C-alpha cells in the first residue's frame, strides 16, 4: 500500500511540474509582442489572394507579386511592400500607417479611405488609374513629383481620421 501511495505522490509531482511548465509557456506567449508573430512573405506570389479584414501587422511582402489581391479593411501597420507588385490591389479602408511601399508598382491600385499616415512611398510611380479617394497621407514620405500627381487625383475625406485627402498631401 505504501508503494502505491509513493507512486501516486510521484505522479502528482510530475503532473504539477507539467502544469506549471505549460502555464509558464502560455504566459510567455501572451506577453510576447505581436511583431514576434509577423510573417515573412518576401518574394512569394499571391495572385488575387483574399487578405481582407485581417490583422497582418508587421508582415513583410518585399519583392512579392500580389497582383489583384484584396487587403481591404486589413490592419497593415508597419507592413513592408518594398518593390512589390501591387497592381490592381484593393487597399480600401486598410490601415497602412507606417507601411513601406518604396519602389512598389501601384498601377490601378485602390487606396479608397485607406490610412497611409507616416507611410514610406518613395520611388513609387503614381498613375492616373491609382484611386486615392478619401485616403489620408499625413506625414507620408512621397517624392515631390509623385506628390503632385497624387494632388491631381485627390478627392474626399478619410472617414476614420477626418482628414481631407488633398490636405494630407499639402496640395495647393
N, C-alpha and C positions, 0 to 999 in steps of 0.2 A: 504494500500500500504506500509505503514511504517512497518507493521508487517511482510510482505513478504520480505522486504529488510533486516530486522533483522535476519530472518531465513536463508537467503542466506549468510549473513555475518557469522553466526554461522557455517554453513556448510563449508564455505571456511576455517575457522579456524580449524575445525576438520580435513578436508582434508589436510591442510598444516601440522598439527601435525602428521597425519598418514604418510605422505610422508617423513617427517623428521625422524620419528622413523624407517621407512623401510631403509632409506639411512644410518642411523647410524648402524643398524644391518648388512647391506650389507658391509659397510666399515669395521666393526669389523671382519666379516668373511673373507674379503680379506687380512687382515693383520695377521690373526691367523696363527701360524706356521703349516707346514704340519704334524708335529708329532701329533697335536691335531686330525688329521683325520685318524691316524693309526687304523687298525682294529685288534682285538684280535680273532684269530682262534685257540687258545690253546685247545688241547685235542679233536679236531674235526677230522673227517675222510673225505678225498678228494681222491678218487681213480681215477687215470687217468684224473684229472681235468686240464683244459687248463687255465693257468695263464700267458701265453706268452704275450710279448710286452705290459706289464702293469707297471704302477708306483705303487709299493707295499711298498714303503719306510716306514721303521719303523714298519711294521706289525709284529705280533707275531704268530708263529706256534709251540710253545712249546708243546711237547708231542703229536703232531698231526701225523696222518698217511696220508702221501702224496704219497704213492707208485704209481709209474708210471705217476706222474703229470708232466706237461710241464711248466717250468718257463723260457724258452728260451727268451733271449733278454729283460728281465724284469729288472726294477730298484729295486733292493733288498737291497739297502744300509741300514745298521742298522737293518735288519730284524733278528728276533730270531727264530732259528730252534732247540732249546735245546731239546735233546733227541727225536727228531722227526724221523719217519721212512721215509727216503729219498731214499729208494731202487728203482732203475730204474727211478729216476727223471732226467729230462733233464734241466740242467742249462746252456746250450750252449749260449755263448755271454752275459750272465747275469752279472749285476753289483752287486757284493756281498761285496763291500767294507764295512768293519766294521761289517759284519754279524756274528752272533753267531751260530755255528754249533756244539757246545760242546755236546758230547755223542750221536750225530746223527748216524743213520745207513746209510751208503753211499755205499753199495754194488751195482755194476752195474750203478752207478751214473755218468752222463756225465757233466763234467766241461769244455768242449772244449771252448777255448777262453774266459772263464769267468774271471772276475777281482775280486780276493779274497784278495786284498790289505788290510792288517790290520784285516783280519777275525780271529775269535777265533775258532780253530778247535781242542782244547784239547780233549782228550779221544775219538776221532773218530777212527774207525778201518778201515784202508785202505786195500782194497782187490785188487788183480790183475785185477779185472773187472772194477775198477774205472778208468774213462777216464779223463785225465788232459791235453791233447794236447793243447798247447798254453795258458794254464791258468797262471795267474800271482798271486803268493803267497807272494809278497813282504810284509815284516813285519807281516805276519800272525803268530799266535801263534799255533805251532804244536809240539807235543811231539817228542823227538829225534827219537825213534824207528819208529814212523809213518812217520816222515820226510824222513827217509832212504827208506821206502817203496815207497814214492812218487818219490824219486830220481830215483828209478828203472823204473818208468813209465814216467818220464819227457821227453817230446819232444815238439818242436815247439816254436813259439814266439807269444806273445799276440798281436793281430793286433791293439788294442787300445792304449796300453801302450808302445809297442815296446820292452818289457822285455822278454827274454828267460825264459821259464818255469824252466829249471834247474838252471839258475842264481838266480831266485827269491826264490828258495829253498836252495841256497848255496850248491848245490851238488858238490862233488869233481870232 
